[in-house]
Amino acid sequence: MATPADAPEILTAEGNPRSHDTPWYNKEEPEVSAAARKLLREWSEVKDDNIVGRVMALRDKAWNVFPFPCIGQYRFLDLVLPTLPIYTDLLTLLKNPSTNFLDLGCCLGQELRQLALDGVSPSQLYGSDLSAQYLELGYELFGDHEKFSKATFIAADVFNEEEKEGEGLRALEGKMDAIYTGSFFHLFDYSLQALVAKRAVKLLKPTPGVLVLGRQIGNAKPGEYPRRISGGTRFRHDAATWKKLWEEVGAETGTKWDAQVQTEEWSGEFRKDNQWVRSQPEQTIRLRFVIRRIE
């Protein structure tokens, strides 16, 4: 997730950022996907009849921590990683017990639980989020304090490079084989995205073949777009500008990266009558990417 300053600030006439009368707080019961139901049923042993109530109760706890749109709209149930074409190869890679995987901006850690369900040892799985409360709520949602105890979660700010050696994200530098960033880079302007990318380079093992993969919102007309919530801008990429960013990061870090990008139309996963959908910039698209170090 992003920094606290990115939390929604102007959501109601009363100025209450945690109001339920915001465009992105879904008051209806969530439509829990088959994949999310399977994860909760098979990993967490939650009965089908209890899934919706459990999810709704947990969502409201998370909303009171930071009321991000992804929380209000139940996006923490998304399981995007298994839909990427590289997923089968990723599972093969992670069968090697010396490999490590980091979900950067992991929210409640749903992608990590899916990897564990698919056979990856929790000891190889790492998750980082700014909010320690989100990490704890992940354990509450999945009911797996003991079962997932060998996974490593770190509450840290990706922009804080003043951490002491061996603490926070610095403890992971040079140890990761793959980093997943789901709906993360697009939270920031271009300069901050470059900083995140360079931090990812530091976190990865310094060898060809390491990966950065994920998805994000972009735009067919790339550029800085205003934050409608908290001010400032967010850079929305198309395939060309996303590749260009990684070329620049490579030049600045003495590395070289092959960025494979797929773009697709984004009509909004939310209800069509929802103001949040209508507020999106025109020509919004979605990018799925696999970035592999080649030198």
N, C-alpha and C positions, 0 to 999 in steps of 0.2 A: 504494500500500500504506500501511499504518499505520506508527506509530512502532515502534521496536524493543521498547518495553515491551509492545506488543500481541502479540509473538511468543509462541507457546505455551510455557508454562513447566512445567506439571504433566501430563506425558503418560505416564509410566511409573513403576513403583514405584521405579526407580533414579533418577528425576528427570532423565533424559536427554531434553531437548526435541527432539533430532534422532533419537531412536530410530525404527526402522521398525515397532515394535510399538505404534503408536498407532491410534486409530479412523480417523483421516483420512489415513493413509499407505496408499495403494492398492498392494498387493503384486502385483496382477495386471497383465497387459499392458493398456494403455489401449485403449479403443474409440475410435480417432481418427475424428472425424466426417468426413463427406464434404466439408464446407466446409473443415475444417482440412487435410485431405489435398490438396484442390485448391489451397489457398494454398501449402502446402509444395512441391507438385509444380510449380505454375506460376510462383510468385514465386521460390522458392528452388531450383528444379530438382532436388529430392530425388526419387530413384526410390522407387516405392511400397514395394518390398521393404526399404528402409532407413528408412522413416518411423518405425515403432514403436521400433526400437532407438535411433534418434537422439533421439526424444522422451523415452524412459526415462532415457537417460544425462544429458540436459539437466535433467530433473526432479530427479535426485539432486544435481546441482550446485546447483540453486536451493534445494533443501531444506536444504542445509548452510549457506546464507546466512541465511535465516529460514524456519523450518518451518511456514509458514502452511497451513491446510487447503486453500486454493485451489491450493497447490503440490502437496501430497500427493495430491490428487484430480485432478490434471491439468487444473484449471480454466483454466490459462493457455492452453489450446487453444480456449477458448470464443470464438466470434465472434458476439457479441450485437448489435453495432451494425447489421449488415446485416439483422437480423430486425425492427428497429424500423420502423413504418410510414412514418416520416419519411425513411428512408434515401435513397430516390430523390431527394427534394427536397434533401437534404443534398449529394448528389453534384452536383446542378445548381448549388447555391450555390457549391460549391468549384471549379467550372469557372472561376470568376472568379479570376485569379491574385493578386488583391489580398486575398483572403480567407484566414483562418488558422483552424486547428483544433487544439485541445489535448485530449489524453487525460490527465486528471488521476488519478494513481494507475494508471499504464499497465502496471505489472508488466513483462512481456517485450515489450510493444508489438505484440501480434498484431493488434489492431484497426487500428492505423496502417498495418501492411503490407497489410491488406485494402483500405483506402482507396487505397493506392498501386496495388495490383493493379487496382482499379476505375477507375484513370485520374487520380487526384489527384496533383499534383506533390509529391514529397517535401519540397520547399522550403516548402510550406504546412503541413506537419505537425509537430506538437510533442508531446512526451511528457514527463511528469514522474513521478518516483517517488522515494520516500525513499532507496532503495537503488541506488547507482551500479552495484553488481554485477549487479542484475537487468537493468539497461539493457544492460550488456555481454553478459550471457547471452542477451539477445534477439538481438543481432547474431550470436552463436554459433549459436543455434537456426536462424535464418533464413539464415545464411551470406551476409549482405548488407552488410558494412562499406563496400564501394565503391558498391554499387548504391543504398544508402539513406543515403549520406554527407551528402546535403543536408537530411535531416530533422534536427530539433533535439531532443536529449534533455537534460533537466536533472534532476540529482539534488538534490532539495530537500524540505524539510519544509513542508507547506502552512500550518502554524501559525506559522512563523518569518517575522514581518514586519519583522525587524530586519536583513534583508539590505541590503547597500549598493545604492544606486541603480544599475540596469543589471546587477545580478547575480541569479542564482537566478530565482525566479518573478517578482521585481520587474521583471526585464527584459521580461516579457511583458505587464505591466499595460497595459490599454487597447488591446490588439492582437488579441484573439481574437474571431472571429465565432461560434464554437460550441465548447462544452466538453462532453466526454463523461466521465461518472463511472460506471464499471461496478463494482458491489459495493463502493462506497467510503464513501458517507455512513453506511451502516448499521454501520460499524465503531465509531462514536462515540456519546457521549451527546448529548442534545438541544442543550446549550449549545455543544458543540464542532461539531455539525452546522451550527449557525447561523454559527459562525465560518468554516467551510468555504464556506458559501453566500455570505457577505459577501466572502470572498477571491475567489470566482468572479466576483462582480459587478465587482470591481476589475480582474480579468484580461480581462473582455470589453470590447469597444468600447462607449463610452457612448452607444449609439444604440438605438432600438427595433428589434426583429427579431432581436437576438442570442439565442442558444440555450444552454440547459443540458439535456442529455439523458442518459438512462441507465437503469439498473435497480438494484434493491436488494431485500433481504429486508425484509419488514414483518410486521405481525401484525394480525389482525382485532380484537384488543383492544390498541390502541396504548399504549405506555408504555415505561418503562425496564425492561430485562431484564438480569439479571446476566450478566456475562462468566463463563463456566464455566472459562475458561483462565487469564486474567491479572488477574481482579478488576475491580471497578468495574462500570459498566453501559453498555449500548448501547440507544439509543432505537429501537424498532421502530414504524414509522408504518403507518397506513392512509391512504387517499386524502385524507381530511379533514384529518388532522394534518399531512400533507406539504404540502398547499396552505396551511394556516395558517402553517407555518414560512416559506414564501416571502412570505406577506402581511406577516409581522413583519420579515423581511429587507428587503422593499421599503420599509416605513415607516421603518426605521432608516437606509436608504441613499438615500432620496429617489428611489426608482425604483418601478416597478409591473410585476408579472409575472403572466402567465397560465399556470397550471400544469395541464396535461392529464395525467391519471394513469389508467393501466389496472391493475387488480389481477387476480390469478389465483391459483388454489390452488398451493401449493408442497408437493409430495410428496417432494421430495428428489431431486436428480439422481444420488445415490449409491446403492449397492446396498442393498436393503431389509433385509439382515441386518447392516448396518453400524451399529455403536453410535453413530456420528456422526449418522445420521438420527434414531435414537430419542432423541437428546439435545436435539433442537430443541424450542423451546416449542410448546405446543399452538396451533392456529389460525395457524401460520406461513403467510404469503402472500408473493407476489412483486409488486413494483410496477415498472411500466415508465412512464417519464415523459418529457414534453417540456415544458420551461419556457421561455416566450418573453417577452422584455421588450416591454411595450406602451407604456411611458412612461419 
